[in-house]
């Protein structure tokens, strides 16, 4: 994990992300603030400062970013390539074997991975004034929570960094064919090009392979119509005439989905 200053110049395909309320990948920090589509700023105005993993920095330099200054560097003398090997081998095996009901092993795998991140803190408050309805006693909340010594933020950092680079690999191949993307998915226009054929060759059932959810989840072959109003807000009509919708914040039951699609 490194705090770095980068000179972006006028790069066609931005690589590094900045998380400010929402996750964005932008060519220019000034354009990000004013929501400008065409950049009119100088190279000096386009400099970005942030904290990224080494694998993201390597990709950024490969794509044309120029490293200006290193403010802070975290270095580990000891590394491991099999820290999650045991639980991945165990629960990925269960998931593959339970092809008809993948939900249980999938959630078990996630629970094991996030076990140390999701521990519940229980605080007991013994105060006789709680029985006095005439007294309103406010308990001040601590500004900073005490970090859990068993949590390793660097593991979380590199896990998400690898996921972002996997998504970036797809976007880099598909370019303008991308219609919509999320943190772990991508909807694109298959025009039969070499780029789309390359994506098809990346599909499979092994760890790290891509999955065609139109086939596996919705029993269809392709999308006929697609519309999106933003992140977590889209609708699509499949070749089976089935309508699939997603809208964050709304529970799409039969009644709501009917009005939503209308």
LOSELUM-58794 format. One line per 3 residues: number of its first residue (from 1); for each residue x, y negated, z negated of C-alpha. Coordinates in steps of 0.02 Angstrom, whole numbers, plus 50000, padded with zeros to 5 digits. Layout:
! LOSELUM-58794
NUM	X Y Z | ...;
***
This chain:
! LOSELUM-58794
1	50000 50000 50000 | 50080 49840 50058 | 50034 49655 50055;
4	50083 49593 50227 | 50072 49435 50334 | 50039 49471 50518;
7	50046 49358 50670 | 49902 49418 50778 | 49933 49324 50940;
10	49798 49351 51071 | 49772 49538 51057 | 49634 49618 51161;
13	49598 49761 51040 | 49606 49709 50856 | 49668 49844 50739;
16	49675 49782 50559 | 49516 49760 50459 | 49470 49633 50327;
19	49334 49671 50199 | 49246 49511 50148 | 49069 49558 50094;
22	49055 49658 50256 | 49184 49767 50344 | 49246 49682 50503;
25	49385 49706 50629 | 49425 49537 50706 | 49559 49467 50820;
28	49567 49300 50729 | 49529 49250 50550 | 49468 49077 50605;
31	49348 49151 50732 | 49285 49270 50596 | 49238 49124 50485;
34	49144 49026 50619 | 49075 49182 50707 | 49157 49130 50870;
37	49162 49253 51014 | 49299 49172 51120 | 49457 49127 51026;
40	49523 48949 51048 | 49652 48951 50907 | 49842 48951 50910;
43	49952 49097 50857 | 49991 49011 50691 | 49806 48988 50653;
46	49775 49171 50689 | 49895 49234 50554 | 49810 49355 50433;
49	49868 49407 50259 | 49804 49564 50177 | 49841 49732 50097;
52	49850 49886 50208 | 49921 50060 50206 | 50081 50100 50300;
55	49989 50205 50430 | 49876 50058 50473 | 50026 49942 50483;
58	50114 50062 50602 | 49961 50066 50715 | 49946 49876 50712;
61	50128 49853 50764 | 50102 49982 50901 | 49957 49878 50966;
64	50054 49714 50971 | 50042 49636 50798 | 50200 49548 50738;
67	50249 49571 50555 | 50296 49403 50480 | 50320 49428 50293;
70	50310 49566 50163 | 50247 49502 49995 | 50233 49666 49901;
73	50277 49847 49935 | 50226 50004 49841 | 50346 50148 49871;
76	50334 50328 49809 | 50487 50438 49804 | 50386 50598 49790;
79	50251 50641 49917 | 50137 50790 49950 | 50050 50855 50105;
82	49940 50985 50019 | 49865 50892 49871 | 49686 50932 49928;
85	49725 51095 50019 | 49646 51211 49890 | 49476 51128 49875;
88	49463 51090 50061 | 49501 51271 50105 | 49373 51330 49976;
91	49225 51218 50013 | 49253 51197 50200 | 49248 51388 50207;
94	49081 51389 50115 | 49013 51254 50230 | 49061 51351 50386;
97	48986 51512 50319 | 48825 51425 50264 | 48784 51361 50438;
100	48597 51367 50403 | 48607 51266 50242 | 48764 51159 50239;
103	48699 51034 50112 | 48750 51128 49953 | 48933 51162 49995;
106	48946 50990 50074 | 48891 50904 49915 | 49000 51020 49810;
109	49150 50967 49914 | 49109 50783 49891 | 49078 50805 49705;
112	49248 50886 49681 | 49335 50749 49778 | 49246 50608 49688;
115	49237 50688 49517 | 49362 50572 49437 | 49285 50420 49523;
118	49108 50454 49459 | 49130 50487 49274 | 48990 50410 49172;
121	49037 50295 49031 | 48925 50316 48878 | 48923 50180 48747;
124	48830 50199 48583 | 48765 50041 48502 | 48714 50048 48319;
127	48639 49883 48268 | 48500 49859 48140 | 48446 49697 48224;
130	48381 49801 48369 | 48228 49837 48260 | 48194 49653 48232;
133	48087 49591 48376 | 48115 49408 48327 | 48302 49418 48361;
136	48372 49425 48537 | 48552 49480 48526 | 48652 49476 48687;
139	48802 49589 48705 | 48937 49508 48810 | 48997 49609 48956;
142	49184 49627 48977 | 49252 49534 49126 | 49367 49676 49174;
145	49334 49860 49146 | 49474 49969 49080 | 49545 50077 49220;
148	49530 50264 49205 | 49707 50337 49189 | 49655 50492 49287;
151	49601 50393 49441 | 49727 50370 49582 | 49681 50221 49691;
154	49817 50265 49817 | 49733 50429 49860 | 49570 50337 49895;
157	49667 50207 49995 | 49748 50332 50112 | 49591 50439 50128;
160	49491 50291 50193 | 49638 50229 50297 | 49648 50394 50390;
163	49459 50388 50418 | 49470 50212 50490 | 49611 50263 50607;
166	49510 50414 50664 | 49366 50298 50708 | 49485 50175 50790;
169	49552 50317 50898 | 49377 50343 50968 | 49349 50158 50998;
172	49517 50142 51083 | 49472 50282 51203 | 49292 50229 51239;
175	49319 50039 51246 | 49164 49949 51313 | 49063 50111 51321;
178	49031 50099 51133 | 48852 50049 51092 | 48857 50070 50903;
181	48977 50128 50769 | 48973 50165 50584 | 49107 50218 50462;
184	49096 50400 50518 | 49000 50398 50683 | 48995 50322 50855;
187	48858 50308 50988 | 48923 50280 51164 | 48872 50279 51347;
190	48931 50439 51431 | 48969 50386 51610 | 49063 50545 51655;
193	49231 50458 51651 | 49395 50534 51594 | 49378 50442 51429;
196	49211 50527 51393 | 49282 50696 51443 | 49424 50667 51321;
199	49298 50638 51182 | 49207 50800 51227 | 49371 50895 51210;
202	49388 50828 51033 | 49225 50912 50977 | 49224 51072 50876;
205	49187 51153 50707 | 49357 51136 50625 | 49411 51006 50498;
208	49444 50842 50590 | 49344 50889 50745 | 49199 50785 50809;
211	49018 50845 50801 | 48880 50805 50925 | 48737 50767 50805;
214	48612 50745 50948 | 48631 50931 50980 | 48664 50999 50805;
217	48547 50888 50706 | 48407 50840 50826 | 48407 50987 50949;
220	48420 50873 51100 | 48546 50844 51238 | 48563 50656 51253;
223	48488 50485 51211 | 48370 50407 51338 | 48347 50238 51254;
226	48443 50151 51116 | 48424 49985 51026 | 48513 49912 50875;
229	48488 49753 50774 | 48648 49772 50673 | 48735 49890 50551;
232	48623 50029 50483 | 48479 49967 50592 | 48445 50060 50753;
235	48318 50166 50847 | 48341 50290 50987 | 48231 50396 51098;
238	48299 50568 51141 | 48273 50669 51299 | 48148 50775 51201;
241	48044 50615 51175 | 48085 50621 50990 | 48109 50451 50908;
244	48249 50432 50780 | 48263 50273 50676 | 48374 50207 50538;
247	48349 50046 50440 | 48447 50016 50281 | 48334 49963 50138;
250	48178 50045 50211 | 48117 50218 50174 | 48055 50275 50344;
253	47908 50387 50306 | 47779 50424 50440 | 47676 50267 50408;
256	47822 50146 50394 | 47912 50220 50543 | 47758 50199 50652;
259	47750 50011 50615 | 47939 49994 50620 | 47955 50068 50794;
262	47808 49966 50856;
***
